[in-house]
Amino acid sequence: MIEMQGISLDKVDELIQATLRESKKPLSTYEIAKHAPLSWSTANTHCYKLKSFGILEGKYEEARIGIKRIIWWLKE
């Protein structure tokens, strides 16, 4: 576990950050889970955690058939 300025990041948080760093484009929660490999719910929980710490940014987008998904990227 890494602690920086009162923020505790665990191995899952580090894995998500590494996955996004290696990607050339923002990834959906499903894509992060698949590449990491993590369950979708674990990836989702940790992405929101990282967003609350100001490490990730996310936005909703509509997929091909009207399904909404959130896309994540590392905040600069």
C-alpha distance (Angstrom), angle and dihedral (degrees) to the residues before:
residue distance angle dihedral
M1 . . .
I2 3.80 . .
E3 3.76 121.2 .
M4 3.79 119.5 -161.3
Q5 3.78 123.6 170.9
G6 3.80 91.7 -20.5
I7 3.83 93.2 -47.2
S8 3.80 116.1 122.4
L9 3.79 114.2 -151.7
D10 3.79 120.7 -175.0
K11 3.81 132.1 -162.8
V12 3.80 92.9 -85.0
D13 3.82 90.8 54.7
E14 3.80 90.0 49.3
L15 3.82 90.9 47.9
I16 3.81 91.9 52.5
Q17 3.80 91.2 48.9
A18 3.82 91.4 48.8
T19 3.82 90.9 48.9
L20 3.81 91.3 52.2
R21 3.83 92.3 44.5
E22 3.83 90.5 54.5
S23 3.80 93.2 47.8
K24 3.77 118.9 88.9
K25 3.83 91.0 -149.0
P26 3.80 138.7 32.2
L27 3.81 113.8 -80.3
S28 3.79 134.0 -143.1
T29 3.79 120.2 -122.7
Y30 3.81 88.6 -104.4
E31 3.82 92.1 52.2
I32 3.81 91.7 48.5
A33 3.81 90.4 49.9
K34 3.80 91.8 48.6
H35 3.84 94.9 48.2
A36 3.83 96.6 40.7
P37 3.25 92.3 41.0
L38 3.81 102.9 -122.7
S39 3.76 136.3 129.3
W40 3.80 113.6 -89.8
S41 3.82 92.3 -115.6
T42 3.83 92.5 51.7
A43 3.80 91.4 49.2
N44 3.81 91.0 46.9
T45 3.82 94.1 49.9
H46 3.80 93.3 47.8
C47 3.82 93.9 45.1
Y48 3.80 89.6 55.8
K49 3.82 89.3 46.3
L50 3.82 90.8 52.4
K51 3.80 89.8 46.2
S52 3.81 90.6 53.7
F53 3.83 88.8 53.0
G54 3.82 90.9 51.2
I55 3.81 94.1 -113.1
L56 3.82 98.6 111.7
E57 3.78 134.5 38.0
G58 3.77 124.2 -155.1
K59 3.76 141.2 -178.1
Y60 3.78 136.5 -175.3
E61 3.76 118.8 -113.2
E62 3.76 131.6 177.8
A63 3.78 115.7 -117.2
R64 3.80 125.9 -144.9
I65 3.78 98.9 -76.3
G66 3.79 100.6 36.7
I67 3.79 97.7 -85.0
K68 3.79 112.3 139.3
R69 3.77 118.7 -138.6
I70 3.77 135.2 172.2
I71 3.79 120.2 -118.7
W72 3.83 118.7 -152.5
W73 3.81 133.2 -156.8
L74 3.80 136.1 166.5
K75 3.76 114.3 -93.3
E76 3.80 112.8 -119.6
